[in-house]
Amino acid sequence: MFNRILKQMREKIRTCQYVMTLHAEEEMSDDDLTVFDVEHAILIGKIMERQKDHKTGEWKYLVKGKTLTGSEIVVVAKLSPTDKLVIITVYGK
């Protein structure tokens, strides 16, 4: 359903055109996740849901994937107007 968006997200990961919010970095640390886990989850995962941000009106996507060790995680991300992928938060499933 969101194949075009997922394809864009994967390209941003492959070309390192993404940024992590401080919140995402804190959540990664809390769950013992690395940036490689997040990249891997987006590269092999699927978009499970689209949500509209109440403050900005932008769409954000919940990508369900797996870490390098096979644990399930969800990455919440959006494509920004600056043409970057923004990793908003990450959590274990």
Secondary structure, DSSP 8 states (H G I E B T S, - for coil): --HHHHHHHHHHHHTT-EEE-HHHHHHHHHTT--HHHHHHHHHH-EEEEEEE-TTT--EEEEEEEE-TTS-EEEEEEEE-TTS-EEEEEEEE-
